[in-house]
Amino acid sequence: MRILVVLPDNSLGGAEQYLKMIVEYYSKTNAQIKLVFLNDKFQNSWVQLKGYDNFEYKLYNSSNRTINVLKFVKDVIFSNKNGFDYIFTSHVKITGILGILIKLGFLKKRYFIARESTSVFKRFSGSKLKTYKFLYKYGYSKVNLLICQTDYMKDQLIGAYPKLNNVTKVIPNPIDLRKIYLLEQEKIEELEKGLLGNYIVSAGRLIPEKGFDILIESFALLIKSTNEDLNLVILGEGVEREKLELKIKRHGLEERIFLKGLVLNVFPYFKNARTCVVSSRIEGFPNVLLQMMSQNTNVVSTNCAGGIVEIPQIKVCKIEDVHNLREAIYETLNTDCSMNRSIFDKYLKKRSIENFVLKMNANLV
């Protein structure tokens, strides 16, 4: 079995984590897997796959993304005569580009499985949305299965492109609990020494969509209105770092809010936190929410995606509402949520990677 997985870069956000779970699942079947990264963003745990015999690891490292895409297209045209049994993507631009290459006969496949990673029609506008619409129209016709994470995401997509209805299915995000249970046992020195104190935690790329600016404002309110001995830890890196640092400084919270940057193993941080928080403005569906639920019984999330309110026992609040988020965090800090453990575990087991692949294969057309 030959599998192609194409990613925009070698980072490890939610969409990339989904593809990594797919890769690790099929690696156990002795499939020959080709991993393609269209940009060298920064080092992460993908590199551990370089040494395996059944992996081909291709990284395009020009600083110009367009040049990397053109090099990739050239390689597809001249180097993939045998085709692939499965092609996996989870980004609209890449799905569209591969679909066009398949349509032109340059790339052969048995099954092309794409996953929507965000609500494009809600998140983007202007020329960027026009680009996405072009890719949907001309690239998605060759997709055999288009996976949406929620009914809300599917309804938006089919409303814009009814022709995709037959191949579009809702399959909730998977989570690899066995791997998580190994990672959660790692000893983190600053946690072992208590250097972060009592803390709440959030995680994700430092971009506007993640709402960390709202979280910082809510935390500032929480500290001013209570006697909580509490810090805020944000795991992740991104373009908003400087703006967030300025906001932290304006509130005089440099000693209480920690921007930790890229953290490869987030699970011990989730496990030892007083409360875990998703503060996003908009998401396809936040994988990090499931990861938090696997480690902690105190979990807060904004209503940033379809399906959030259906998750049992998490505390849901409004998006972009500083006061509502502050109240939700305060409530979890002062409520015994230990009974949530069995409820969360039952919910998460339904989302195993094995169940995900079974549903995926059952829906291939």
C-alpha positions in Angstrom: 0.0 0.0 0.0 1.3 3.4 -1.0 0.2 6.5 0.9 0.9 10.2 0.2 0.4 12.9 2.9 1.0 16.5 2.0 1.2 19.3 4.6 1.9 23.1 4.3 4.8 22.9 6.7 6.4 20.8 9.5 4.6 22.5 12.3 2.2 20.5 14.5 -1.1 22.4 14.9 -4.5 20.7 15.0 -4.8 19.8 11.3 -1.2 18.5 11.4 -1.8 16.4 14.5 -4.7 14.7 12.7 -2.5 13.8 9.8 0.2 12.6 12.1 -2.3 10.3 13.8 -3.2 8.9 10.3 0.5 8.4 9.4 1.3 6.6 12.7 -1.8 4.4 12.3 -0.9 3.3 8.8 2.8 2.9 9.7 1.8 -0.1 11.7 0.4 -1.7 8.6 3.8 -1.6 6.8 2.4 0.8 4.3 4.9 2.8 2.2 4.3 6.4 3.3 5.5 9.6 1.5 5.4 12.7 3.7 5.7 16.0 1.9 6.2 19.4 3.7 5.8 22.5 1.5 7.8 24.7 3.9 10.4 24.3 6.5 8.9 26.2 9.4 10.7 24.8 12.5 11.9 21.5 14.0 9.3 19.3 15.7 8.5 15.6 16.3 7.9 14.9 12.6 11.6 14.5 12.2 11.6 11.2 14.2 10.0 9.5 11.2 12.9 10.2 8.9 14.8 7.1 9.9 12.1 4.5 9.2 12.4 2.3 6.1 8.8 2.7 5.1 8.9 6.5 5.1 9.9 8.9 2.4 10.4 12.3 4.0 10.4 15.3 1.5 10.9 18.8 2.8 10.9 21.9 0.5 13.0 24.5 2.3 13.0 27.7 0.2 11.9 30.8 2.1 9.5 31.5 -0.8 6.4 29.4 -0.5 5.4 29.8 -4.1 8.8 28.4 -5.3 8.2 25.4 -3.0 4.8 24.7 -4.4 6.1 24.9 -8.0 8.9 22.5 -7.1 6.4 20.1 -5.6 4.2 20.3 -8.7 7.2 19.6 -10.9 8.2 16.6 -8.7 4.6 15.2 -8.9 4.6 15.5 -12.7 7.9 13.7 -13.2 8.2 11.4 -10.1 4.8 9.8 -9.3 4.1 7.5 -12.2 2.8 4.6 -10.1 0.3 6.7 -8.1 -1.0 6.1 -4.5 -3.6 3.9 -2.8 -4.4 6.7 -0.4 -3.8 10.5 -0.5 -4.5 12.5 2.7 -4.8 16.2 3.1 -6.2 18.6 5.7 -5.7 22.1 4.3 -8.0 23.6 1.6 -5.1 25.0 -0.6 -3.3 21.7 -0.7 -6.5 19.7 -1.3 -7.3 22.0 -4.2 -3.8 21.8 -5.7 -3.7 18.0 -5.5 -7.2 17.8 -6.9 -6.2 19.8 -10.0 -3.1 17.7 -10.5 -5.3 14.6 -10.3 -7.8 16.1 -12.8 -5.0 16.9 -15.2 -3.7 13.3 -15.0 -0.4 14.1 -13.3 -1.2 12.4 -10.1 -2.8 9.0 -9.8 -4.8 7.7 -6.8 -7.2 5.1 -5.7 -8.7 7.2 -2.8 -8.3 10.9 -2.1 -9.3 11.7 1.4 -9.5 15.3 2.4 -10.4 16.9 5.8 -11.7 20.4 6.4 -9.7 22.1 9.1 -11.7 25.3 9.5 -15.0 27.0 8.5 -13.5 28.9 5.5 -16.7 30.8 4.7 -16.9 32.1 8.3 -13.2 32.9 8.8 -12.1 34.5 5.5 -13.2 37.2 3.1 -12.0 39.2 0.1 -9.3 37.9 -2.2 -8.4 35.1 0.2 -11.9 33.7 0.1 -12.0 34.0 -3.7 -8.9 31.8 -3.9 -10.5 29.2 -1.6 -13.6 29.2 -3.7 -11.6 28.6 -6.9 -9.9 25.6 -5.3 -13.2 24.2 -4.1 -14.7 24.5 -7.5 -11.8 23.1 -9.6 -9.8 20.9 -7.2 -12.4 19.2 -4.9 -14.2 17.3 -7.7 -11.6 14.5 -7.4 -12.0 14.0 -3.7 -13.4 10.5 -2.8 -14.2 11.5 0.9 -14.4 14.9 2.3 -14.4 14.8 6.1 -16.0 17.6 8.1 -15.6 17.7 11.9 -19.1 19.0 12.7 -22.5 19.3 11.1 -22.1 23.1 11.3 -19.0 22.9 9.1 -20.7 20.5 6.6 -23.8 22.7 6.3 -21.7 25.8 5.5 -19.7 23.9 2.8 -22.7 22.2 1.2 -24.6 25.4 1.2 -21.9 26.9 -1.0 -21.1 23.8 -3.1 -24.0 21.4 -3.2 -22.1 19.1 -5.7 -19.8 18.0 -2.8 -22.8 16.6 -0.8 -22.3 13.0 -1.9 -18.7 12.8 -0.8 -18.9 14.9 2.4 -19.4 13.1 5.7 -19.2 14.2 9.3 -16.6 12.2 11.3 -15.5 13.8 14.6 -11.8 14.3 15.3 -9.9 11.3 16.5 -7.7 11.2 19.5 -4.9 8.7 20.2 -5.3 8.0 23.9 -2.7 5.3 24.1 0.0 7.7 22.9 -1.3 10.4 25.2 -1.1 8.1 28.2 2.6 7.6 27.5 3.3 11.3 26.9 1.6 12.4 30.1 4.1 10.5 32.2 7.1 12.6 31.0 8.7 14.5 33.9 8.9 18.2 33.2 11.5 19.9 35.4 9.7 23.2 35.9 6.5 21.3 36.8 8.3 19.0 39.2 9.9 22.0 40.9 6.6 24.0 41.0 8.1 26.9 39.1 4.8 27.8 37.4 2.9 27.8 40.7 -0.8 27.3 40.6 -1.8 28.0 37.0 -4.4 27.8 34.3 -3.3 26.7 30.9 -4.2 27.3 27.3 -2.4 26.2 24.1 -2.3 26.9 20.3 -0.7 29.1 17.7 -0.4 32.7 18.7 -2.8 34.0 16.1 -5.9 36.2 16.4 -8.3 33.3 15.9 -7.1 31.6 19.2 -8.4 34.5 21.3 -5.4 34.7 23.6 -5.8 38.5 23.9 -9.3 37.8 25.3 -7.9 35.2 27.7 -5.3 37.7 29.0 -7.9 40.3 29.6 -10.1 37.8 31.4 -7.2 36.6 33.5 -6.4 40.2 34.5 -10.0 40.7 35.6 -9.9 37.4 37.5 -6.7 38.4 39.4 -8.1 41.9 40.3 -11.5 40.6 41.5 -10.3 37.6 43.6 -7.6 36.6 45.9 -6.6 33.7 43.7 -2.9 32.8 43.9 -2.8 31.9 40.2 -0.7 32.2 37.0 -1.6 31.8 33.3 0.5 29.6 31.0 0.1 29.8 27.2 1.8 27.1 25.2 2.5 27.9 21.5 4.2 30.3 19.1 3.1 32.6 16.4 2.8 36.1 14.9 0.8 37.6 17.8 3.6 37.1 20.4 4.7 40.8 20.4 1.1 42.1 20.7 0.4 39.6 23.5 3.6 40.6 25.4 2.6 44.3 25.2 -0.8 43.5 26.6 0.7 41.5 29.4 3.0 44.4 30.2 0.2 46.9 30.2 -1.6 44.9 32.9 1.7 44.5 34.9 1.4 40.7 34.7 4.8 39.8 33.5 5.4 37.7 36.6 2.1 35.9 36.3 1.6 35.2 32.6 4.0 32.9 30.8 4.2 32.6 27.0 6.2 29.3 26.8 6.6 29.1 23.1 6.5 25.8 21.2 6.1 22.9 23.6 6.2 19.4 22.0 4.6 17.6 24.9 1.7 19.6 26.3 0.1 16.9 28.3 1.9 17.2 31.6 1.1 20.9 31.5 -2.6 20.1 31.0 -2.6 17.5 33.7 -1.1 19.7 36.4 -3.2 22.8 35.7 -6.0 24.1 37.9 -8.1 24.7 34.8 -7.6 24.2 31.0 -9.0 26.9 28.7 -9.8 27.1 25.0 -10.4 30.8 24.3 -10.7 30.7 20.5 -12.9 33.0 18.4 -13.4 30.4 15.6 -12.3 26.8 15.0 -13.1 24.0 12.7 -13.0 22.0 15.9 -10.3 22.4 18.5 -8.3 19.2 18.9 -6.6 20.7 21.9 -10.0 20.6 23.7 -10.0 16.8 23.5 -6.4 16.7 24.7 -7.3 18.8 27.7 -10.2 16.6 28.5 -7.9 13.5 28.5 -5.8 15.1 31.3 -8.0 17.4 33.4 -11.6 17.5 34.7 -11.7 21.3 34.8 -12.1 22.4 31.2 -13.5 25.7 29.8 -14.1 26.5 26.1 -15.7 29.3 24.2 -18.4 28.2 21.8 -16.0 28.6 18.9 -17.1 25.6 16.7 -20.0 23.4 16.0 -20.5 20.6 18.5 -18.8 22.3 21.4 -22.1 22.6 23.4 -22.8 18.9 22.9 -19.7 17.8 24.8 -20.7 16.7 28.3 -19.5 18.5 31.4 -17.2 21.1 29.9 -17.9 24.7 30.8 -18.9 26.6 27.6 -18.9 30.4 27.4 -19.4 33.0 24.7 -16.7 34.0 22.2 -15.0 37.3 22.5 -16.6 38.0 25.9 -14.0 38.9 28.5 -16.4 38.8 31.4 -18.2 35.6 30.4 -14.8 33.8 30.0 -13.7 35.2 33.4 -16.8 33.9 35.1 -16.5 30.4 33.5 -12.8 30.1 34.6 -13.8 31.3 38.1 -16.6 28.7 38.3 -14.3 25.8 37.4 -11.7 27.0 39.9 -14.3 26.9 42.7 -16.2 23.7 41.7 -15.4 20.1 42.4 -15.2 18.7 38.8 -13.6 15.3 39.7 -16.7 13.4 38.7 -16.1 14.5 35.1 -13.3 12.0 34.8 -15.4 9.0 33.9 -17.7 11.1 31.7 -14.7 12.5 29.7 -13.1 9.1 29.4 -16.3 7.5 28.0 -16.7 10.4 25.5 -13.1 10.2 24.3 -13.0 6.5 23.8 -15.6 6.9 21.1 -13.1 9.1 19.2 -10.2 6.6 19.0 -8.1 6.6 15.9 -9.2 3.0 15.2 -12.9 4.0 15.2 -12.1 7.0 13.0 -10.4 4.9 10.3 -13.2 2.3 10.4 -15.7 5.1 9.8 -13.5 6.7 7.1 -13.2 3.4 5.1 -16.9 2.7 5.5 -17.7 6.0 3.8 -15.3 5.8 0.8 -17.0 6.2 -2.6 
